[in-house]
Amino acid sequence: MSNTPSSLKLVVFDLDGTLVDTIKDLTFAVNEALDSFGFPKRSCGDVTDFVGNGTLKLIERALPDGKKDAETVSAVHSAFTESYARHYADSSLPYSGMYGLVKELKERGLKLAVLSNKPDRFTKELVEKFYGGLFDVILGSSGSTPRKPDPKGELSIISGLGLTPEETLHIGDSDTDVLTAHNAGVRCIGCTWGFRPRQVLENAGADFFADKPSQILDTVKSLMYGEIFCKNS
């Protein structure tokens, strides 16, 4: 296909809840870590509510009240990391239709990136496992870049590719993603199939919404080719 003829040149994706459904493996690792210290386990719904701001915050939220001191969080987080390293891809799978969407965006000449608060190692391994070769940049949490919603990670991806926020679109499933995008001066599509309900995305001010991957493509095409596109109702 021909090169992108308009202002949209880069699409930045969130990982968990957007590209890949990882919640079962996250829940397993959280519960294995909690159980090893004698703490009560959490439901899949609990873990879904806790994710989005990095694994340290995930563990802090999963611990019982009165057990959230830094030493305990650190110890349980280490156990979680060891468990997740063994089980991060046991049940995780791409959301239906997302591989085809990403492939089509690549074929349309767009630059593609992943920005996640998941540790960088697991971010890269999951993306390469399920979307190998399709992304130009894959950036997870490593300690050197502040986590979303701080815009530094997003802006580093954009500048590293020689582009601007105005040429970028962010796609994610949480209010954290919407805030990240807007903090960076980037438009955002809120995906409603992930870990947060549509109302959370609406309250955060998502510019567009997608209930299925094909709606992402519709929005992308409208932004690429200058078609009139109204905010989803």
C-alpha positions as CSV (number, residue, x, y, z in Angstrom):
1,M,0.0,0.0,0.0
2,S,1.1,3.6,-0.5
3,N,2.6,5.7,2.3
4,T,0.4,7.5,4.7
5,P,-0.8,10.7,2.9
6,S,-1.8,12.8,5.9
7,S,-1.1,13.8,9.5
8,L,-1.6,10.4,11.2
9,K,1.7,8.5,11.0
10,L,2.1,6.7,14.4
11,V,-0.3,4.6,16.4
12,V,0.7,3.8,20.0
13,F,-1.0,0.8,21.7
14,D,-1.4,-0.1,25.3
15,L,-0.8,-3.8,26.0
16,D,-2.8,-5.4,28.8
17,G,-6.5,-5.1,28.1
18,T,-6.0,-3.6,24.6
19,L,-3.8,-6.0,22.5
20,V,-3.6,-9.0,24.8
21,D,-6.0,-10.4,27.5
22,T,-3.5,-11.1,30.3
23,I,-5.8,-11.1,33.3
24,K,-5.9,-14.8,34.1
25,D,-2.1,-15.1,34.2
26,L,-1.8,-11.9,36.2
27,T,-4.4,-13.2,38.7
28,F,-2.6,-16.6,39.0
29,A,0.8,-14.9,39.7
30,V,-0.8,-12.4,42.2
31,N,-2.4,-15.3,44.1
32,E,0.6,-17.5,44.1
33,A,2.6,-14.6,45.6
34,L,0.0,-13.7,48.2
35,D,-0.5,-17.4,49.2
36,S,3.2,-17.9,49.7
37,F,3.0,-15.2,52.5
38,G,-0.2,-16.5,53.9
39,F,-2.3,-13.6,52.6
40,P,-5.8,-14.2,51.2
41,K,-6.2,-14.6,47.5
42,R,-7.9,-12.2,45.1
43,S,-10.6,-12.8,42.5
44,C,-10.0,-12.2,38.8
45,G,-12.4,-9.2,39.1
46,D,-10.3,-7.8,41.9
47,V,-7.1,-8.0,39.9
48,T,-8.8,-6.5,36.9
49,D,-9.6,-3.5,39.1
50,F,-6.0,-3.3,40.5
51,V,-4.1,-3.3,37.2
52,G,-3.0,-0.3,35.1
53,N,-0.4,1.5,37.1
54,G,2.5,-1.0,37.2
55,T,3.1,-4.3,39.1
56,L,4.3,-2.7,42.3
57,K,1.0,-0.8,42.6
58,L,-0.9,-4.0,41.6
59,I,0.7,-5.8,44.6
60,E,0.1,-2.9,46.9
61,R,-3.6,-2.9,46.0
62,A,-3.8,-6.7,46.3
63,L,-2.4,-6.8,49.8
64,P,-4.8,-6.7,52.8
65,D,-5.2,-3.4,54.7
66,G,-2.5,-3.0,57.3
67,K,-0.1,-5.0,55.2
68,K,0.8,-2.4,52.6
69,D,4.1,-1.2,54.0
70,A,7.1,-0.9,51.6
71,E,8.9,-3.9,52.9
72,T,5.9,-6.3,52.5
73,V,5.0,-4.8,49.1
74,S,8.6,-5.4,47.9
75,A,8.8,-9.0,49.2
76,V,5.4,-10.0,47.7
77,H,6.3,-8.2,44.5
78,S,9.5,-10.2,44.1
79,A,7.4,-13.4,44.6
80,F,4.9,-12.2,42.0
81,T,7.7,-11.4,39.5
82,E,9.1,-14.9,39.9
83,S,5.7,-16.5,39.4
84,Y,4.7,-14.3,36.5
85,A,8.0,-15.2,34.8
86,R,6.9,-18.8,34.7
87,H,3.3,-18.2,33.8
88,Y,2.9,-15.0,31.9
89,A,1.8,-16.7,28.7
90,D,-0.1,-19.7,30.0
91,S,-3.5,-18.3,29.3
92,S,-2.9,-14.9,27.7
93,L,-4.1,-14.4,24.2
94,P,-4.6,-11.5,21.7
95,Y,-8.1,-10.1,21.7
96,S,-10.1,-11.4,18.7
97,G,-9.4,-9.3,15.6
98,M,-6.5,-7.4,17.0
99,Y,-3.7,-9.2,15.1
100,G,-5.4,-8.6,11.8
101,L,-6.0,-4.9,12.7
102,V,-2.3,-4.3,13.7
103,K,-1.1,-6.1,10.5
104,E,-3.4,-3.9,8.3
105,L,-2.2,-0.7,10.0
106,K,1.4,-1.8,9.3
107,E,0.5,-2.4,5.7
108,R,-1.0,1.1,5.4
109,G,2.4,2.5,6.2
110,L,1.9,3.6,9.8
111,K,4.6,3.4,12.4
112,L,3.4,1.3,15.4
113,A,4.5,1.2,19.0
114,V,3.5,-0.4,22.3
115,L,3.7,1.6,25.6
116,S,2.9,-0.3,28.8
117,N,3.3,0.0,32.5
118,K,4.0,-3.8,32.6
119,P,7.8,-4.5,33.2
120,D,9.7,-4.1,30.0
121,R,10.8,-7.7,29.9
122,F,7.3,-9.1,29.9
123,T,6.0,-6.4,27.6
124,K,8.6,-7.2,24.9
125,E,8.1,-11.0,25.3
126,L,4.3,-10.9,25.0
127,V,4.4,-8.5,22.0
128,E,7.0,-10.6,20.2
129,K,5.1,-13.8,21.0
130,F,1.7,-12.6,19.6
131,Y,2.6,-9.7,17.2
132,G,6.2,-10.5,16.2
133,G,7.8,-8.1,13.8
134,L,4.8,-5.7,13.5
135,F,5.9,-3.0,16.0
136,D,8.6,-0.4,15.5
137,V,9.0,0.4,19.2
138,I,8.1,-1.7,22.3
139,L,8.5,0.1,25.6
140,G,7.5,-1.3,29.0
141,S,8.3,-0.1,32.5
142,S,12.1,-0.2,33.3
143,G,12.6,2.4,36.0
144,S,14.3,4.8,33.6
145,T,11.0,6.3,32.3
146,P,8.1,7.4,34.5
147,R,5.0,5.2,34.2
148,K,1.8,6.3,32.4
149,P,0.0,8.7,32.8
150,D,3.3,10.6,32.8
151,P,3.7,11.5,29.1
152,K,7.5,11.1,28.9
153,G,7.3,7.5,27.6
154,E,4.9,8.5,24.9
155,L,6.9,11.6,23.9
156,S,10.1,9.6,23.8
157,I,8.6,7.2,21.3
158,I,7.2,10.0,19.2
159,S,10.4,12.0,19.1
160,G,12.5,8.9,18.6
161,L,10.6,8.2,15.4
162,G,11.0,11.8,14.2
163,L,7.3,12.6,14.6
164,T,5.0,14.9,16.5
165,P,2.1,14.4,18.9
166,E,-0.2,15.8,16.2
167,E,0.8,12.9,14.0
168,T,0.1,10.3,16.7
169,L,-2.9,8.3,17.9
170,H,-3.0,6.4,21.2
171,I,-5.1,3.3,21.7
172,G,-5.9,1.9,25.2
173,D,-8.5,0.5,27.5
174,S,-8.1,2.7,30.6
175,D,-8.4,6.2,32.0
176,T,-4.6,6.0,32.5
177,D,-4.2,5.7,28.7
178,V,-6.5,8.6,28.0
179,L,-4.7,10.8,30.5
180,T,-1.3,9.7,29.1
181,A,-2.4,10.6,25.6
182,H,-3.8,13.9,26.5
183,N,-0.8,14.8,28.7
184,A,1.3,14.2,25.6
185,G,-1.0,16.2,23.3
186,V,-2.2,13.1,21.5
187,R,-5.6,11.9,20.4
188,C,-6.9,8.7,22.0
189,I,-9.3,5.8,21.2
190,G,-10.8,4.1,24.2
191,C,-11.3,0.4,23.8
192,T,-14.3,-0.9,25.6
193,W,-13.3,-4.6,25.6
194,G,-10.5,-4.2,28.2
195,F,-10.1,-3.8,31.9
196,R,-12.2,-0.6,32.4
197,P,-15.9,0.1,31.5
198,R,-16.8,2.6,28.8
199,Q,-18.0,5.1,31.5
200,V,-14.5,5.3,32.9
201,L,-13.2,6.1,29.4
202,E,-15.9,8.7,28.8
203,N,-15.2,10.4,32.1
204,A,-11.5,10.6,31.3
205,G,-12.3,12.3,28.0
206,A,-11.4,9.8,25.3
207,D,-11.6,11.4,21.9
208,F,-13.0,8.2,20.2
209,F,-14.3,4.8,21.2
210,A,-14.1,1.3,19.8
211,D,-16.3,-1.6,20.8
212,K,-14.4,-3.9,18.3
213,P,-11.2,-3.7,16.3
214,S,-12.9,-2.7,13.1
215,Q,-14.0,0.5,14.7
216,I,-10.4,1.4,15.3
217,L,-9.7,0.9,11.6
218,D,-12.6,3.2,10.8
219,T,-11.2,5.9,13.0
220,V,-7.7,5.5,11.7
221,K,-8.8,5.7,8.1
222,S,-10.8,8.9,8.8
223,L,-7.8,10.5,10.4
224,M,-5.4,9.3,7.7
225,Y,-7.4,10.4,4.7
226,G,-9.1,13.5,6.0
227,E,-12.6,12.1,6.0
228,I,-15.1,13.9,8.3
229,F,-15.3,11.9,11.5
230,C,-17.5,12.7,14.4
231,K,-16.8,11.5,18.0
232,N,-18.5,8.2,18.6
233,S,-21.8,8.4,20.3
